[in-house]
């Protein structure tokens, strides 16, 4: 391999966002040009065309996760979906129930929603995770009371890629009569998910994590789940999310879900092979590297490594033609140590030496080889 076969810069930050698939863009284009109607205009063909695109997208999302199309609510993304799910369900259950359970390693928008509820007088339990990043089912069961309305546990962690035991959590919540919500932004389209099999009541989905457009997401809401709207207006999306939908964005996330349903196994094999290749090269050349999170229950396209003896921000800056990160894109601008890595037991020095490498559908073998070689060289130089 020569560097001429590699297109620079190399993108290896697939947990922050994914490139839009060309097939998705093609599906969106008609609704950005000729078919520009408002999907809520029911009096003429422009509105009917737009509405049809929205409903096809809704069905594509539902099919991917084993839901009914009427259980899909469009949002602006997973952050809005998480806020609607957590706050809307908790408000609906109050005052009969005033307690929720979540996890210390959740996405910032879930934790921020929980803290907001705490400030409003609700009780919140934040579960610990072990060194692998997994919750203890006994601790979860012990935390559930007759006042618990919601359990919110992320499917695939955005920083370390670990997959929680959704089936066990869903079964427990069903037995206890508690609503189970999962932030599946990093899981939908990457690993098989069936809301019926897993007893998931509410699921948050993001378009730009599955090779779709930014600014669009969805919330799966099991039929008859009590929830209050957070946005008032025209009453769109079954009264739960007022505002005019973008047919182009809806068509985009719908097409992305349709592609994921067809190509998930191929994508998974691809990222697995590249992940193994990258880790093998780095492990063979360096003895100061540690893999963070569970090695078995994980999505292979998310790799979090600690390089002892270096500063990760310097390493990332030095790799000018390779895009990797020191943590979550949603919190990296705040320059705070990763609370996810802290939750699995890393100290500040170890956290400051850790990087996240994301592999996806468009990543090539040549890019992985180049990235591995240059990461190794820069780490050796910085030691």
N, C-alpha and C positions, 0 to 999 in steps of 0.2 A: 504494500500500500504506500502511496505517496500522498503528501498533503494536497496535491492538486485534485484528488478524488473527493475531497471533503469540502463542503460548502460552508463558508464561515459567515457569521459566527455560528457555533454549534449550540443548539438549544437543548438543555438538559434540566429544565425547571417545570416539568409537566404537572406538578401539583399546584403551581401558581396559576397556570392557565394552559390551554392546549391550542395549537394552531387550528384554524377552522378547516375542516375537510372541504375540498373543492366541490364534492357532491352536495354538501350542505349549502354552500354558497349558491350553487346553481338552483337549488330548490327555493332559495330565498328571493332570488332576483325578480321574478314576476311581480312579487308583492311590494317591491321597491320601485317598480316602474309602471307597467300598464294596469295591473290589478291592485290599485292603490286604495280600494274602498275601505270604509270603516266596518269592521265585522259586526258591529252592533246596529248598523243601518239595515233594517229588515224590509224596507219598502222597495228596494230596487236591486238589480243584478250586481252592481258593484259591491254592495254589502253582502249579497249572497255568496259571491265568489270568495270574499275575504273570510266570511264565516265558515265556509266549507274547508278552507285551508287550516283554520284554527281547530276545527273538529277532527280533521285527519291527524293533525299533530297530537291532539289530546289522546286519540286512540293509539297512536304509536307509542307514546309514553306509557300508557296503561298496559299495553301488550308486553312491553319490556319488563315490567315488574309484577305482572300477574294480577293487575287490578282491573276494575271496570272504568270505562272512559268518563263516566259521571263522577268518579272519585278524584279526578285530576283538576287542580286549581292552578292557573297560571299566575306566576309572580315575577318579580324582577330578578330573582336569583335566590341562592340558598340562604343568604342572610335574611332576606325578607321572609322566606319560607320558615326559617327557624324562629324568627320573632313571632310570626303569626301562629305557628304551632304551639310554642311554649306559652306565650302570654294569652293567646286566645282561648286555649283549653283550660288554663289555670283560672282565668277570669270567669269562665263559664261554670266551673265547679265550685267557685266561692259563693257563699261562706261555708257550705257543707264540708268542703275540703280545702286546705290551705298549705299543703306540703308537696314539694316536688323533689325528685332525686336526679342528679346528673353526675358527671365525672370530672375530675380535676384536669384531665387532658383533653377536654372538648375544645372545639373551635371557639375562638374569642367571641363570636356573636352569640353562641349558646351561653357561655359564661356571663357575658354582659347582660343578656336577658334575665338570667337567674339572679344576678346582683340587683338588677332593676326591680325584680319582684321582691327581693329581700328588703330593699329600701322602702317598698310599699307595705311591708308588714307580713309578707309570706315567709314560710319556713323552707329552707333549702338545705338538702344534704349533698355534699360533694364527696363522692366516693374516691378513694385512693386507687392507684393502679400498681401492679407489681413491677419488677425490673424489666419484664417483657412488654409492659404497657397494657396489660389485661386486667379487667376488674375481677374481684372475687365474688362469685355468685352467692356465697354465704353472707357476705357483707351486704350485698344488694337486698337479699331476702330479709335480713335483719332490719334494714333501714325502712322497709315498707310498713306503713301504719294505716289505720282506717281513715286517716286524714290525707293520705297520699293520692293525688289526682293524676300525676304524670311521672313517668321515668323517661329520661332523654339520654340516650347513649349513642355515640357516633359509630357508624359502621366500619369505616376505614379511616384511621387517623391521618390527618393531612401532613404531619411532620415525620412520623416514623412508620407509617404504612400498615400498622397492625390491624387485624380484623377481630372485632369482638365476637363473642359467641351469641349471635343474634337469635338463633333458635332457642337457646336456653333462656335468654332474657325475655323473649316474646312469650314463651310457655309460662314462665313464672308470673309475668304481668297479667296474662290471661287468667291464670288460676286465682290471682289476688284481686281481680277486678280493677286493675290499674291500666290506664292508657299508656301504650309504648310508642314513643317517638324516636326516630333515628335520623340523624344528619347523614345522608348517604351521598353527599356531593362528590366524594372521592371513590365511591363504590359503584354507583349506577353506571351500567354500560361496561364495567371492567370485571366484575364478578357476578355470577348468577344471583339474582334476588327475586324471591317470590313472596309477596306480602301475605298471602294466605298460608303458605307453608311455614313461614317464620313468625306468624302472628304479630306482624307489624301493623299498628293502627294508623300511624302518621309517618310520612317520609319526606325529607327535603331533598330537592334535586336542583342541580345547576347546569345550565347549558354549556358554559365555556370550559367545563372540566371534561366534556365528552366530545370535543372537536366540533362544538356548536358555537353560536354567537354569544357574546357577552350581553348582559342586560336582560336576560330571560332565564327563568327557572320555573319550578313547579312544586306544588305540595300535593302529595297523595294523602287524602283524608278519607278514612274508612267511613262508609255510609252510616249515618246516624251518630257519628261522634260529636258530642256537644262542643261547640266552639263559638267564640264571639269575634266579630270583625274588628280590625284595628284601623281600617280606612273607610271613611264614609263618603258617599257619593251616589253614583247612578245605580248601584246594586249589581254590577257585573259579577261574574264568577260565583253564581249562587248567593250573591249578597255578601260574599266574604272578601272580595278584593275589587273595590270599585276603581274605575279608570278604563280608558280605551286600550284594548290590547293591540299590539303590533303584529299583524298577520305575518310579516316577514320574519320576525324573531320567533314567533310560534312555529312557523314552517321550518325554521332552522333547527330548533331543538327537537322537533318531531322527526325530521330527517336524520339527525344525529342519533336519536334513539333507535330508529329503524335500522340504520347501518350497524350500530352496536349489537343489536339483537342478532344480526346475520353474521357478524365478524368477531364477536367477543372471544370465542375460543382461539381463533387465529391471532388476534391481538395479544391475548394472554400468553400464548406460546412464544410470540415474538419478544415481548418484554422480558419474559422469563429467561430466554436464551441470552439476550443482551445483558441482563442483570448478572447472570452467572459469569459471563465473559468478563465484564468489568470488574467484578469482585475477585475473580481468580487472578487477574493481572495485578490488581492493587495488593492483594494479600501475598502474592508471590514476591513482590518487590519491596514491601514495607512491613516492618514488624511493630510499628507504633500505631497501628490502626485497630479500632474496635467498632463492631457493628452494633447499632442501637436498635432495640426492640426485638420482638419475637421473630425468630427465623422461620418458623413453620406457619403460624397463622398470620399471614401477611399478604399484601399485594406486592408482587415482585418489582413493579415499576417505581417504587418509592424506596430509596436507599438512603439511610442516615448513618454517617460515619464520623467517628471521632479520631482525629489525627493528633495523638499526644505530642506535646512539645511545640505546637504551632498555634497561630492565631487564625481562626477561620476567616475573619473579615479580610485579613491580608492575603490569604490564599485565594479567596474569591476575586479580590481586586487584581491579583497577579494573573489570573486566568482570563485575560482580556477577550479572547476569542471563544470562551466556553461559558455558557450561562448556567451556573448552579447557584444555590442560595445558602444562607446561614439559618434559614427557618421559614416560618410562615410569611407569605406575602402580605397578609392582613395585619401583621404586627411588626414586621421587620423595620418599618419606618420609625418605630418608636425606640429602637435601639435598646430593647430590654432583653435580658437573658430568656431563653426559651423555657416557659413554664412546663411544657410537655417533657422536655429532657430532664428538667428538675423533678418532675413527678415520677420518673422512672429511676431516680437516684443519682443522676450525674451532679457533680459539684460545679461551681462556677467556672473553674479552670477547664474542666472537661466540656462544658457547654460552649465555652468560647473557642474550643478547638473542633467544633462539629459542623458538618455541612450536610445539606440535603441534595441528592442527585435524582432527578426525575427522568424516567425513560418512557417513551410512548410510541404510538402508531407510526410516526414519521421518522423515528430514530433509526439510523443505519449502523451496520457493523463498522464501517469506516469511521464514523463519528465516535463510536464507543472506543475503538482502538486509539484514535488520536487523543481523546479525552483522558483515557487511562494513562497513556504515556506522559502527557503533560502534567496531569495531577501528580503522578509519581515524581517527576523531575522537580516540580515546584515545592512539594513537601520535603524532598531531600535537601533542596537548597535552603529552605526556611529553618531546618533543624539546626 
